[in-house]
Amino acid sequence: MASKAELACVYSALILADDDIAITGEKIQTILKAASVDVEPYWPGLFAKALDGISVKDLITNVGSGVGAGPATGGGELRSSRAIAMPKKEEAKKKEESEESDDDMGFGLFD
């Protein structure tokens, strides 16, 4: 679970990104001070450096969409690079085959 300091810095960075303001350590610290949140002095700078050159809005809107979203697959499972690169038709065909094999074995959805 994330600590209070990490969450406060994340929320501050999201506020700055939403207002189209450059994310810097000083601006994160200003928001934290206005919210009366005390964090270690290295947290704002750490988050600012981590987000340097990254479009936070694009990062948020592209979560879970195709290639490049490997860590954010959703259900907690890790997908191989072959599964990520597999076209939709092949995935549908593969899913169909797996459903048929379940039915053949007597493990249908409504059994």
Distance bins in CASP14 RR format, pairs under 12 A and 6 or more apart:
PFRMAT RR
TARGET T0000
AUTHOR 0000-0000-0000
RMODE 2
METHOD distances of the structure
MODEL  1
1 7 0 0 0 0 1 0 0 0 0 0 0
2 8 0 0 0 0 1 0 0 0 0 0 0
2 9 0 0 0 0 1 0 0 0 0 0 0
2 10 1 0 0 1 0 0 0 0 0 0 0
2 11 0 0 0 0 0 1 0 0 0 0 0
2 43 0 0 0 0 0 1 0 0 0 0 0
2 47 0 0 0 0 0 1 0 0 0 0 0
3 9 0 0 0 0 1 0 0 0 0 0 0
3 10 0 0 0 0 0 1 0 0 0 0 0
3 37 0 0 0 0 0 1 0 0 0 0 0
3 39 0 0 0 0 1 0 0 0 0 0 0
3 40 0 0 0 0 1 0 0 0 0 0 0
3 43 0 0 0 0 1 0 0 0 0 0 0
4 10 0 0 0 0 0 1 0 0 0 0 0
4 11 0 0 0 0 0 1 0 0 0 0 0
4 32 0 0 0 0 0 1 0 0 0 0 0
4 35 0 0 0 0 0 1 0 0 0 0 0
4 37 1 0 0 1 0 0 0 0 0 0 0
4 38 0 0 0 0 1 0 0 0 0 0 0
4 39 1 0 0 1 0 0 0 0 0 0 0
4 40 0 0 0 0 0 1 0 0 0 0 0
4 43 0 0 0 0 0 1 0 0 0 0 0
5 11 0 0 0 0 0 1 0 0 0 0 0
5 12 0 0 0 0 0 1 0 0 0 0 0
5 28 0 0 0 0 0 1 0 0 0 0 0
5 29 0 0 0 0 0 1 0 0 0 0 0
5 32 0 0 0 0 1 0 0 0 0 0 0
5 37 1 0 0 1 0 0 0 0 0 0 0
5 38 0 0 0 0 1 0 0 0 0 0 0
5 39 1 1 0 0 0 0 0 0 0 0 0
5 40 1 0 0 1 0 0 0 0 0 0 0
5 41 0 0 0 0 0 1 0 0 0 0 0
5 42 0 0 0 0 1 0 0 0 0 0 0
5 43 1 0 1 0 0 0 0 0 0 0 0
5 44 0 0 0 0 1 0 0 0 0 0 0
5 45 0 0 0 0 0 1 0 0 0 0 0
5 46 0 0 0 0 1 0 0 0 0 0 0
5 47 0 0 0 0 1 0 0 0 0 0 0
6 12 0 0 0 0 0 1 0 0 0 0 0
6 13 0 0 0 0 0 1 0 0 0 0 0
6 28 0 0 0 0 0 1 0 0 0 0 0
6 32 0 0 0 0 0 1 0 0 0 0 0
6 37 0 0 0 0 0 1 0 0 0 0 0
6 39 0 0 0 0 1 0 0 0 0 0 0
6 40 0 0 0 0 0 1 0 0 0 0 0
6 42 0 0 0 0 0 1 0 0 0 0 0
6 43 1 0 0 1 0 0 0 0 0 0 0
6 44 0 0 0 0 0 1 0 0 0 0 0
6 46 0 0 0 0 1 0 0 0 0 0 0
6 47 0 0 0 0 1 0 0 0 0 0 0
6 50 0 0 0 0 0 1 0 0 0 0 0
7 13 0 0 0 0 0 1 0 0 0 0 0
7 14 0 0 0 0 0 1 0 0 0 0 0
7 32 0 0 0 0 0 1 0 0 0 0 0
7 35 0 0 0 0 0 1 0 0 0 0 0
7 37 0 0 0 0 1 0 0 0 0 0 0
7 39 0 0 0 0 1 0 0 0 0 0 0
7 43 0 0 0 0 0 1 0 0 0 0 0
7 47 0 0 0 0 0 1 0 0 0 0 0
8 14 0 0 0 0 0 1 0 0 0 0 0
8 15 0 0 0 0 0 1 0 0 0 0 0
8 28 0 0 0 0 1 0 0 0 0 0 0
8 29 0 0 0 0 0 1 0 0 0 0 0
8 31 0 0 0 0 1 0 0 0 0 0 0
8 32 1 0 1 0 0 0 0 0 0 0 0
8 33 0 0 0 0 0 1 0 0 0 0 0
8 34 0 0 0 0 0 1 0 0 0 0 0
8 35 1 0 0 1 0 0 0 0 0 0 0
8 36 0 0 0 0 0 1 0 0 0 0 0
8 37 1 0 1 0 0 0 0 0 0 0 0
8 38 0 0 0 0 1 0 0 0 0 0 0
8 39 1 0 1 0 0 0 0 0 0 0 0
8 40 0 0 0 0 0 1 0 0 0 0 0
8 43 1 0 0 1 0 0 0 0 0 0 0
8 44 0 0 0 0 1 0 0 0 0 0 0
8 47 0 0 0 0 1 0 0 0 0 0 0
9 15 0 0 0 0 0 1 0 0 0 0 0
9 16 0 0 0 0 0 1 0 0 0 0 0
9 23 0 0 0 0 1 0 0 0 0 0 0
9 25 0 0 0 0 1 0 0 0 0 0 0
9 27 0 0 0 0 0 1 0 0 0 0 0
9 28 1 0 1 0 0 0 0 0 0 0 0
9 29 0 0 0 0 1 0 0 0 0 0 0
9 31 0 0 0 0 1 0 0 0 0 0 0
9 32 1 0 0 1 0 0 0 0 0 0 0
9 35 0 0 0 0 0 1 0 0 0 0 0
9 37 0 0 0 0 1 0 0 0 0 0 0
9 39 1 0 0 1 0 0 0 0 0 0 0
9 40 0 0 0 0 0 1 0 0 0 0 0
9 41 0 0 0 0 0 1 0 0 0 0 0
9 42 0 0 0 0 0 1 0 0 0 0 0
9 43 1 0 1 0 0 0 0 0 0 0 0
9 44 1 0 0 1 0 0 0 0 0 0 0
9 45 0 0 0 0 1 0 0 0 0 0 0
9 46 1 0 0 1 0 0 0 0 0 0 0
9 47 1 0 1 0 0 0 0 0 0 0 0
9 48 0 0 0 0 1 0 0 0 0 0 0
9 49 0 0 0 0 0 1 0 0 0 0 0
9 50 0 0 0 0 1 0 0 0 0 0 0
9 51 0 0 0 0 1 0 0 0 0 0 0
10 16 0 0 0 0 0 1 0 0 0 0 0
10 17 0 0 0 0 0 1 0 0 0 0 0
10 23 0 0 0 0 0 1 0 0 0 0 0
10 28 0 0 0 0 1 0 0 0 0 0 0
10 31 0 0 0 0 0 1 0 0 0 0 0
10 32 0 0 0 0 0 1 0 0 0 0 0
10 37 0 0 0 0 0 1 0 0 0 0 0
10 39 0 0 0 0 0 1 0 0 0 0 0
10 43 0 0 0 0 0 1 0 0 0 0 0
10 44 0 0 0 0 0 1 0 0 0 0 0
10 46 0 0 0 0 0 1 0 0 0 0 0
10 47 1 0 0 1 0 0 0 0 0 0 0
10 48 0 0 0 0 0 1 0 0 0 0 0
10 50 0 0 0 0 0 1 0 0 0 0 0
10 51 0 0 0 0 1 0 0 0 0 0 0
10 56 0 0 0 0 0 1 0 0 0 0 0
10 59 0 0 0 0 0 1 0 0 0 0 0
10 60 0 0 0 0 0 1 0 0 0 0 0
11 17 0 0 0 0 0 1 0 0 0 0 0
11 18 0 0 0 0 0 1 0 0 0 0 0
11 28 0 0 0 0 1 0 0 0 0 0 0
11 31 0 0 0 0 1 0 0 0 0 0 0
11 32 0 0 0 0 1 0 0 0 0 0 0
11 35 0 0 0 0 1 0 0 0 0 0 0
11 37 0 0 0 0 1 0 0 0 0 0 0
11 39 0 0 0 0 0 1 0 0 0 0 0
11 47 0 0 0 0 0 1 0 0 0 0 0
11 56 0 0 0 0 0 1 0 0 0 0 0
12 18 0 0 0 0 0 1 0 0 0 0 0
12 19 0 0 0 0 0 1 0 0 0 0 0
12 21 0 0 0 0 0 1 0 0 0 0 0
12 23 0 0 0 0 1 0 0 0 0 0 0
12 24 0 0 0 0 0 1 0 0 0 0 0
12 25 0 0 0 0 1 0 0 0 0 0 0
12 26 0 0 0 0 0 1 0 0 0 0 0
12 27 1 0 0 1 0 0 0 0 0 0 0
12 28 1 0 1 0 0 0 0 0 0 0 0
12 29 0 0 0 0 1 0 0 0 0 0 0
12 30 0 0 0 0 1 0 0 0 0 0 0
12 31 1 0 1 0 0 0 0 0 0 0 0
12 32 1 0 1 0 0 0 0 0 0 0 0
12 33 0 0 0 0 0 1 0 0 0 0 0
12 34 0 0 0 0 1 0 0 0 0 0 0
12 35 1 0 0 1 0 0 0 0 0 0 0
12 37 0 0 0 0 1 0 0 0 0 0 0
12 39 0 0 0 0 1 0 0 0 0 0 0
12 43 0 0 0 0 1 0 0 0 0 0 0
12 44 1 0 0 1 0 0 0 0 0 0 0
12 45 0 0 0 0 0 1 0 0 0 0 0
12 47 1 0 0 1 0 0 0 0 0 0 0
12 48 0 0 0 0 1 0 0 0 0 0 0
12 51 0 0 0 0 0 1 0 0 0 0 0
12 56 0 0 0 0 0 1 0 0 0 0 0
13 19 0 0 0 0 0 1 0 0 0 0 0
13 21 0 0 0 0 0 1 0 0 0 0 0
13 22 0 0 0 0 0 1 0 0 0 0 0
13 23 1 0 1 0 0 0 0 0 0 0 0
13 24 0 0 0 0 1 0 0 0 0 0 0
13 25 0 0 0 0 1 0 0 0 0 0 0
13 27 0 0 0 0 1 0 0 0 0 0 0
13 28 1 0 0 1 0 0 0 0 0 0 0
13 29 0 0 0 0 0 1 0 0 0 0 0
13 31 0 0 0 0 1 0 0 0 0 0 0
13 32 0 0 0 0 0 1 0 0 0 0 0
13 43 0 0 0 0 0 1 0 0 0 0 0
13 44 0 0 0 0 1 0 0 0 0 0 0
13 45 0 0 0 0 0 1 0 0 0 0 0
13 46 0 0 0 0 0 1 0 0 0 0 0
13 47 1 0 1 0 0 0 0 0 0 0 0
13 48 1 0 0 1 0 0 0 0 0 0 0
13 49 0 0 0 0 0 1 0 0 0 0 0
13 50 0 0 0 0 1 0 0 0 0 0 0
13 51 1 0 1 0 0 0 0 0 0 0 0
13 52 0 0 0 0 0 1 0 0 0 0 0
13 54 0 0 0 0 0 1 0 0 0 0 0
13 56 1 0 0 1 0 0 0 0 0 0 0
13 57 0 0 0 0 0 1 0 0 0 0 0
13 59 0 0 0 0 0 1 0 0 0 0 0
13 60 0 0 0 0 0 1 0 0 0 0 0
14 21 0 0 0 0 0 1 0 0 0 0 0
14 23 0 0 0 0 1 0 0 0 0 0 0
14 28 0 0 0 0 0 1 0 0 0 0 0
14 31 0 0 0 0 0 1 0 0 0 0 0
14 47 0 0 0 0 0 1 0 0 0 0 0
14 51 0 0 0 0 0 1 0 0 0 0 0
14 56 1 0 0 1 0 0 0 0 0 0 0
14 57 0 0 0 0 1 0 0 0 0 0 0
14 59 0 0 0 0 0 1 0 0 0 0 0
14 60 0 0 0 0 1 0 0 0 0 0 0
15 21 0 0 0 0 1 0 0 0 0 0 0
15 23 0 0 0 0 1 0 0 0 0 0 0
15 27 0 0 0 0 1 0 0 0 0 0 0
15 28 0 0 0 0 1 0 0 0 0 0 0
15 30 0 0 0 0 0 1 0 0 0 0 0
15 31 1 0 1 0 0 0 0 0 0 0 0
15 32 0 0 0 0 0 1 0 0 0 0 0
15 34 0 0 0 0 0 1 0 0 0 0 0
15 35 0 0 0 0 1 0 0 0 0 0 0
15 56 0 0 0 0 0 1 0 0 0 0 0
16 22 1 0 0 1 0 0 0 0 0 0 0
16 23 1 0 1 0 0 0 0 0 0 0 0
16 24 0 0 0 0 1 0 0 0 0 0 0
16 25 0 0 0 0 1 0 0 0 0 0 0
16 26 0 0 0 0 0 1 0 0 0 0 0
16 27 1 0 1 0 0 0 0 0 0 0 0
16 28 1 0 0 1 0 0 0 0 0 0 0
16 29 0 0 0 0 0 1 0 0 0 0 0
16 30 0 0 0 0 1 0 0 0 0 0 0
16 31 1 0 0 1 0 0 0 0 0 0 0
16 32 0 0 0 0 0 1 0 0 0 0 0
16 44 0 0 0 0 0 1 0 0 0 0 0
16 47 0 0 0 0 0 1 0 0 0 0 0
16 48 0 0 0 0 1 0 0 0 0 0 0
16 51 0 0 0 0 1 0 0 0 0 0 0
16 56 0 0 0 0 1 0 0 0 0 0 0
16 57 0 0 0 0 0 1 0 0 0 0 0
17 23 1 0 0 1 0 0 0 0 0 0 0
17 24 0 0 0 0 0 1 0 0 0 0 0
17 27 0 0 0 0 0 1 0 0 0 0 0
17 28 0 0 0 0 0 1 0 0 0 0 0
17 31 0 0 0 0 0 1 0 0 0 0 0
17 47 0 0 0 0 0 1 0 0 0 0 0
17 48 0 0 0 0 0 1 0 0 0 0 0
17 51 0 0 0 0 1 0 0 0 0 0 0
17 53 0 0 0 0 0 1 0 0 0 0 0
17 54 0 0 0 0 1 0 0 0 0 0 0
17 55 0 0 0 0 1 0 0 0 0 0 0
17 56 1 1 0 0 0 0 0 0 0 0 0
17 57 1 0 1 0 0 0 0 0 0 0 0
17 58 0 0 0 0 1 0 0 0 0 0 0
17 59 0 0 0 0 1 0 0 0 0 0 0
17 60 0 0 0 0 1 0 0 0 0 0 0
17 61 0 0 0 0 0 1 0 0 0 0 0
18 31 0 0 0 0 0 1 0 0 0 0 0
18 56 0 0 0 0 1 0 0 0 0 0 0
18 57 1 0 0 1 0 0 0 0 0 0 0
18 60 0 0 0 0 1 0 0 0 0 0 0
19 27 0 0 0 0 1 0 0 0 0 0 0
19 31 0 0 0 0 0 1 0 0 0 0 0
19 56 0 0 0 0 0 1 0 0 0 0 0
19 57 0 0 0 0 0 1 0 0 0 0 0
20 55 0 0 0 0 0 1 0 0 0 0 0
20 56 0 0 0 0 0 1 0 0 0 0 0
20 57 0 0 0 0 1 0 0 0 0 0 0
21 27 1 0 0 1 0 0 0 0 0 0 0
21 28 0 0 0 0 0 1 0 0 0 0 0
21 30 0 0 0 0 0 1 0 0 0 0 0
21 31 0 0 0 0 1 0 0 0 0 0 0
21 48 0 0 0 0 0 1 0 0 0 0 0
21 56 0 0 0 0 0 1 0 0 0 0 0
21 57 0 0 0 0 0 1 0 0 0 0 0
22 28 0 0 0 0 0 1 0 0 0 0 0
22 48 0 0 0 0 1 0 0 0 0 0 0
22 51 0 0 0 0 1 0 0 0 0 0 0
22 52 0 0 0 0 1 0 0 0 0 0 0
22 53 0 0 0 0 1 0 0 0 0 0 0
22 54 0 0 0 0 0 1 0 0 0 0 0
22 55 0 0 0 0 0 1 0 0 0 0 0
22 56 0 0 0 0 0 1 0 0 0 0 0
23 29 0 0 0 0 0 1 0 0 0 0 0
23 30 0 0 0 0 0 1 0 0 0 0 0
23 31 0 0 0 0 0 1 0 0 0 0 0
23 44 0 0 0 0 1 0 0 0 0 0 0
23 45 0 0 0 0 1 0 0 0 0 0 0
23 46 0 0 0 0 0 1 0 0 0 0 0
23 47 1 0 0 1 0 0 0 0 0 0 0
23 48 1 0 1 0 0 0 0 0 0 0 0
23 49 0 0 0 0 1 0 0 0 0 0 0
23 50 0 0 0 0 1 0 0 0 0 0 0
23 51 1 0 1 0 0 0 0 0 0 0 0
23 52 1 0 0 1 0 0 0 0 0 0 0
23 53 0 0 0 0 1 0 0 0 0 0 0
23 54 0 0 0 0 1 0 0 0 0 0 0
23 55 0 0 0 0 0 1 0 0 0 0 0
23 56 1 0 0 1 0 0 0 0 0 0 0
23 57 0 0 0 0 0 1 0 0 0 0 0
23 59 0 0 0 0 0 1 0 0 0 0 0
24 30 0 0 0 0 1 0 0 0 0 0 0
24 31 0 0 0 0 0 1 0 0 0 0 0
24 44 0 0 0 0 1 0 0 0 0 0 0
24 45 1 0 0 1 0 0 0 0 0 0 0
24 47 0 0 0 0 1 0 0 0 0 0 0
24 48 1 0 1 0 0 0 0 0 0 0 0
24 49 0 0 0 0 1 0 0 0 0 0 0
24 51 0 0 0 0 1 0 0 0 0 0 0
24 52 0 0 0 0 1 0 0 0 0 0 0
24 53 0 0 0 0 0 1 0 0 0 0 0
25 31 0 0 0 0 1 0 0 0 0 0 0
25 32 0 0 0 0 1 0 0 0 0 0 0
25 33 0 0 0 0 0 1 0 0 0 0 0
25 39 0 0 0 0 0 1 0 0 0 0 0
25 41 0 0 0 0 1 0 0 0 0 0 0
25 42 0 0 0 0 0 1 0 0 0 0 0
25 43 0 0 0 0 1 0 0 0 0 0 0
25 44 1 1 0 0 0 0 0 0 0 0 0
25 45 1 0 1 0 0 0 0 0 0 0 0
25 46 0 0 0 0 1 0 0 0 0 0 0
25 47 1 0 0 1 0 0 0 0 0 0 0
25 48 1 1 0 0 0 0 0 0 0 0 0
25 49 0 0 0 0 1 0 0 0 0 0 0
25 50 0 0 0 0 0 1 0 0 0 0 0
25 51 0 0 0 0 1 0 0 0 0 0 0
25 52 0 0 0 0 0 1 0 0 0 0 0
26 32 0 0 0 0 0 1 0 0 0 0 0
26 33 0 0 0 0 0 1 0 0 0 0 0
26 41 0 0 0 0 0 1 0 0 0 0 0
26 44 1 0 0 1 0 0 0 0 0 0 0
26 45 0 0 0 0 1 0 0 0 0 0 0
26 47 0 0 0 0 0 1 0 0 0 0 0
26 48 0 0 0 0 1 0 0 0 0 0 0
27 33 0 0 0 0 0 1 0 0 0 0 0
27 34 0 0 0 0 0 1 0 0 0 0 0
27 44 0 0 0 0 1 0 0 0 0 0 0
27 45 0 0 0 0 0 1 0 0 0 0 0
27 47 0 0 0 0 0 1 0 0 0 0 0
27 48 1 0 0 1 0 0 0 0 0 0 0
27 51 0 0 0 0 0 1 0 0 0 0 0
28 34 0 0 0 0 0 1 0 0 0 0 0
28 35 0 0 0 0 0 1 0 0 0 0 0
28 37 0 0 0 0 0 1 0 0 0 0 0
28 39 0 0 0 0 1 0 0 0 0 0 0
28 41 0 0 0 0 0 1 0 0 0 0 0
28 42 0 0 0 0 0 1 0 0 0 0 0
28 43 1 0 0 1 0 0 0 0 0 0 0
28 44 1 1 0 0 0 0 0 0 0 0 0
28 45 1 0 0 1 0 0 0 0 0 0 0
28 46 0 0 0 0 1 0 0 0 0 0 0
28 47 1 0 0 1 0 0 0 0 0 0 0
28 48 1 0 0 1 0 0 0 0 0 0 0
28 49 0 0 0 0 0 1 0 0 0 0 0
28 50 0 0 0 0 0 1 0 0 0 0 0
28 51 0 0 0 0 1 0 0 0 0 0 0
29 35 0 0 0 0 0 1 0 0 0 0 0
29 37 0 0 0 0 1 0 0 0 0 0 0
29 38 0 0 0 0 0 1 0 0 0 0 0
29 39 0 0 0 0 1 0 0 0 0 0 0
29 40 0 0 0 0 0 1 0 0 0 0 0
29 41 0 0 0 0 1 0 0 0 0 0 0
29 42 0 0 0 0 0 1 0 0 0 0 0
29 43 0 0 0 0 1 0 0 0 0 0 0
29 44 1 0 1 0 0 0 0 0 0 0 0
29 45 0 0 0 0 1 0 0 0 0 0 0
29 46 0 0 0 0 0 1 0 0 0 0 0
29 47 0 0 0 0 0 1 0 0 0 0 0
29 48 0 0 0 0 1 0 0 0 0 0 0
30 37 0 0 0 0 0 1 0 0 0 0 0
30 44 0 0 0 0 1 0 0 0 0 0 0
30 48 0 0 0 0 0 1 0 0 0 0 0
31 37 0 0 0 0 1 0 0 0 0 0 0
31 39 0 0 0 0 0 1 0 0 0 0 0
31 44 0 0 0 0 1 0 0 0 0 0 0
31 47 0 0 0 0 0 1 0 0 0 0 0
31 48 0 0 0 0 0 1 0 0 0 0 0
32 38 1 0 0 1 0 0 0 0 0 0 0
32 39 1 0 1 0 0 0 0 0 0 0 0
32 40 0 0 0 0 0 1 0 0 0 0 0
32 41 0 0 0 0 0 1 0 0 0 0 0
32 43 0 0 0 0 1 0 0 0 0 0 0
32 44 1 0 0 1 0 0 0 0 0 0 0
32 45 0 0 0 0 0 1 0 0 0 0 0
32 47 0 0 0 0 0 1 0 0 0 0 0
33 39 0 0 0 0 1 0 0 0 0 0 0
33 41 0 0 0 0 0 1 0 0 0 0 0
33 44 0 0 0 0 1 0 0 0 0 0 0
37 43 0 0 0 0 0 1 0 0 0 0 0
37 44 0 0 0 0 0 1 0 0 0 0 0
38 44 0 0 0 0 0 1 0 0 0 0 0
39 45 0 0 0 0 0 1 0 0 0 0 0
39 46 0 0 0 0 0 1 0 0 0 0 0
39 47 0 0 0 0 1 0 0 0 0 0 0
40 46 0 0 0 0 1 0 0 0 0 0 0
40 47 0 0 0 0 0 1 0 0 0 0 0
42 48 0 0 0 0 0 1 0 0 0 0 0
42 49 0 0 0 0 0 1 0 0 0 0 0
42 50 0 0 0 0 0 1 0 0 0 0 0
43 49 0 0 0 0 0 1 0 0 0 0 0
43 50 0 0 0 0 0 1 0 0 0 0 0
44 50 0 0 0 0 0 1 0 0 0 0 0
44 51 0 0 0 0 0 1 0 0 0 0 0
45 51 0 0 0 0 1 0 0 0 0 0 0
45 52 0 0 0 0 1 0 0 0 0 0 0
46 52 0 0 0 0 0 1 0 0 0 0 0
47 54 0 0 0 0 0 1 0 0 0 0 0
47 56 0 0 0 0 0 1 0 0 0 0 0
48 54 0 0 0 0 0 1 0 0 0 0 0
48 56 0 0 0 0 0 1 0 0 0 0 0
50 56 0 0 0 0 0 1 0 0 0 0 0
50 59 0 0 0 0 0 1 0 0 0 0 0
51 57 0 0 0 0 0 1 0 0 0 0 0
51 58 0 0 0 0 0 1 0 0 0 0 0
51 59 0 0 0 0 1 0 0 0 0 0 0
51 60 0 0 0 0 0 1 0 0 0 0 0
53 59 0 0 0 0 0 1 0 0 0 0 0
54 60 0 0 0 0 0 1 0 0 0 0 0
54 62 0 0 0 0 0 1 0 0 0 0 0
55 61 0 0 0 0 1 0 0 0 0 0 0
55 62 0 0 0 0 1 0 0 0 0 0 0
56 62 0 0 0 0 0 1 0 0 0 0 0
56 63 0 0 0 0 0 1 0 0 0 0 0
57 63 0 0 0 0 0 1 0 0 0 0 0
58 65 0 0 0 0 0 1 0 0 0 0 0
58 68 0 0 0 0 0 1 0 0 0 0 0
58 69 0 0 0 0 0 1 0 0 0 0 0
59 65 0 0 0 0 0 1 0 0 0 0 0
59 68 0 0 0 0 0 1 0 0 0 0 0
59 69 0 0 0 0 1 0 0 0 0 0 0
59 71 0 0 0 0 0 1 0 0 0 0 0
59 72 0 0 0 0 1 0 0 0 0 0 0
60 69 0 0 0 0 0 1 0 0 0 0 0
60 72 0 0 0 0 0 1 0 0 0 0 0
61 69 0 0 0 0 0 1 0 0 0 0 0
61 72 0 0 0 0 0 1 0 0 0 0 0
62 68 1 0 0 1 0 0 0 0 0 0 0
62 69 1 0 0 1 0 0 0 0 0 0 0
62 70 0 0 0 0 0 1 0 0 0 0 0
62 72 0 0 0 0 1 0 0 0 0 0 0
63 69 1 0 0 1 0 0 0 0 0 0 0
63 70 0 0 0 0 0 1 0 0 0 0 0
63 71 0 0 0 0 1 0 0 0 0 0 0
63 72 1 0 1 0 0 0 0 0 0 0 0
63 73 0 0 0 0 1 0 0 0 0 0 0
63 74 0 0 0 0 1 0 0 0 0 0 0
64 70 1 0 0 1 0 0 0 0 0 0 0
64 71 0 0 0 0 1 0 0 0 0 0 0
64 72 1 0 1 0 0 0 0 0 0 0 0
64 73 1 0 0 1 0 0 0 0 0 0 0
64 74 1 0 0 1 0 0 0 0 0 0 0
64 75 0 0 0 0 0 1 0 0 0 0 0
64 76 0 0 0 0 0 1 0 0 0 0 0
64 79 0 0 0 0 0 1 0 0 0 0 0
64 84 0 0 0 0 0 1 0 0 0 0 0
65 72 0 0 0 0 1 0 0 0 0 0 0
65 73 0 0 0 0 0 1 0 0 0 0 0
65 74 0 0 0 0 0 1 0 0 0 0 0
65 84 0 0 0 0 0 1 0 0 0 0 0
66 72 0 0 0 0 1 0 0 0 0 0 0
66 73 0 0 0 0 1 0 0 0 0 0 0
66 74 0 0 0 0 0 1 0 0 0 0 0
66 79 0 0 0 0 1 0 0 0 0 0 0
66 81 0 0 0 0 0 1 0 0 0 0 0
66 83 0 0 0 0 0 1 0 0 0 0 0
66 84 1 0 0 1 0 0 0 0 0 0 0
66 85 0 0 0 0 1 0 0 0 0 0 0
66 86 0 0 0 0 0 1 0 0 0 0 0
66 87 0 0 0 0 0 1 0 0 0 0 0
66 88 0 0 0 0 0 1 0 0 0 0 0
66 91 0 0 0 0 0 1 0 0 0 0 0
67 73 0 0 0 0 0 1 0 0 0 0 0
67 79 0 0 0 0 0 1 0 0 0 0 0
67 81 0 0 0 0 1 0 0 0 0 0 0
67 82 0 0 0 0 0 1 0 0 0 0 0
67 83 0 0 0 0 0 1 0 0 0 0 0
67 84 1 0 1 0 0 0 0 0 0 0 0
67 85 1 0 0 1 0 0 0 0 0 0 0
67 86 0 0 0 0 0 1 0 0 0 0 0
67 87 0 0 0 0 0 1 0 0 0 0 0
68 79 0 0 0 0 0 1 0 0 0 0 0
68 81 0 0 0 0 0 1 0 0 0 0 0
68 84 1 0 0 1 0 0 0 0 0 0 0
68 85 0 0 0 0 0 1 0 0 0 0 0
69 79 0 0 0 0 1 0 0 0 0 0 0
69 84 0 0 0 0 1 0 0 0 0 0 0
70 76 0 0 0 0 0 1 0 0 0 0 0
70 77 0 0 0 0 0 1 0 0 0 0 0
70 78 1 0 0 1 0 0 0 0 0 0 0
70 79 1 0 0 1 0 0 0 0 0 0 0
70 80 0 0 0 0 0 1 0 0 0 0 0
70 81 0 0 0 0 1 0 0 0 0 0 0
70 83 0 0 0 0 0 1 0 0 0 0 0
70 84 1 0 0 1 0 0 0 0 0 0 0
70 85 0 0 0 0 0 1 0 0 0 0 0
71 77 0 0 0 0 0 1 0 0 0 0 0
71 78 0 0 0 0 1 0 0 0 0 0 0
71 79 0 0 0 0 1 0 0 0 0 0 0
71 84 0 0 0 0 0 1 0 0 0 0 0
72 78 0 0 0 0 0 1 0 0 0 0 0
72 79 0 0 0 0 0 1 0 0 0 0 0
72 84 0 0 0 0 0 1 0 0 0 0 0
73 79 1 0 1 0 0 0 0 0 0 0 0
73 80 0 0 0 0 0 1 0 0 0 0 0
73 83 0 0 0 0 1 0 0 0 0 0 0
73 84 0 0 0 0 1 0 0 0 0 0 0
77 83 0 0 0 0 1 0 0 0 0 0 0
78 84 0 0 0 0 0 1 0 0 0 0 0
79 85 0 0 0 0 1 0 0 0 0 0 0
79 86 0 0 0 0 1 0 0 0 0 0 0
79 91 0 0 0 0 0 1 0 0 0 0 0
80 86 0 0 0 0 1 0 0 0 0 0 0
82 90 0 0 0 0 1 0 0 0 0 0 0
82 91 0 0 0 0 0 1 0 0 0 0 0
82 94 0 0 0 0 0 1 0 0 0 0 0
83 90 0 0 0 0 1 0 0 0 0 0 0
83 91 1 0 0 1 0 0 0 0 0 0 0
83 94 0 0 0 0 1 0 0 0 0 0 0
83 95 0 0 0 0 0 1 0 0 0 0 0
84 90 0 0 0 0 0 1 0 0 0 0 0
84 91 0 0 0 0 0 1 0 0 0 0 0
85 91 0 0 0 0 0 1 0 0 0 0 0
86 92 0 0 0 0 0 1 0 0 0 0 0
86 93 0 0 0 0 1 0 0 0 0 0 0
86 94 1 0 0 1 0 0 0 0 0 0 0
86 95 0 0 0 0 0 1 0 0 0 0 0
87 93 0 0 0 0 1 0 0 0 0 0 0
87 94 0 0 0 0 0 1 0 0 0 0 0
88 94 0 0 0 0 0 1 0 0 0 0 0
88 95 0 0 0 0 0 1 0 0 0 0 0
89 95 0 0 0 0 0 1 0 0 0 0 0
89 96 0 0 0 0 0 1 0 0 0 0 0
90 96 0 0 0 0 0 1 0 0 0 0 0
90 97 0 0 0 0 0 1 0 0 0 0 0
91 97 0 0 0 0 0 1 0 0 0 0 0
91 98 0 0 0 0 0 1 0 0 0 0 0
92 98 0 0 0 0 0 1 0 0 0 0 0
92 99 0 0 0 0 0 1 0 0 0 0 0
93 99 0 0 0 0 0 1 0 0 0 0 0
93 100 0 0 0 0 0 1 0 0 0 0 0
94 100 0 0 0 0 0 1 0 0 0 0 0
94 101 0 0 0 0 0 1 0 0 0 0 0
95 101 0 0 0 0 0 1 0 0 0 0 0
95 102 0 0 0 0 0 1 0 0 0 0 0
96 102 0 0 0 0 0 1 0 0 0 0 0
96 103 0 0 0 0 0 1 0 0 0 0 0
97 103 0 0 0 0 0 1 0 0 0 0 0
97 104 0 0 0 0 0 1 0 0 0 0 0
98 104 0 0 0 0 0 1 0 0 0 0 0
98 105 0 0 0 0 0 1 0 0 0 0 0
98 107 0 0 0 0 0 1 0 0 0 0 0
98 108 0 0 0 0 0 1 0 0 0 0 0
99 105 0 0 0 0 0 1 0 0 0 0 0
99 106 0 0 0 0 0 1 0 0 0 0 0
99 107 0 0 0 0 0 1 0 0 0 0 0
99 108 0 0 0 0 1 0 0 0 0 0 0
99 109 0 0 0 0 1 0 0 0 0 0 0
100 106 0 0 0 0 0 1 0 0 0 0 0
100 107 0 0 0 0 0 1 0 0 0 0 0
100 108 0 0 0 0 0 1 0 0 0 0 0
101 107 0 0 0 0 1 0 0 0 0 0 0
101 108 0 0 0 0 0 1 0 0 0 0 0
102 108 1 0 1 0 0 0 0 0 0 0 0
102 109 0 0 0 0 1 0 0 0 0 0 0
102 110 0 0 0 0 0 1 0 0 0 0 0
102 111 0 0 0 0 1 0 0 0 0 0 0
103 109 0 0 0 0 1 0 0 0 0 0 0
103 110 0 0 0 0 0 1 0 0 0 0 0
103 111 0 0 0 0 1 0 0 0 0 0 0
105 111 0 0 0 0 0 1 0 0 0 0 0
END
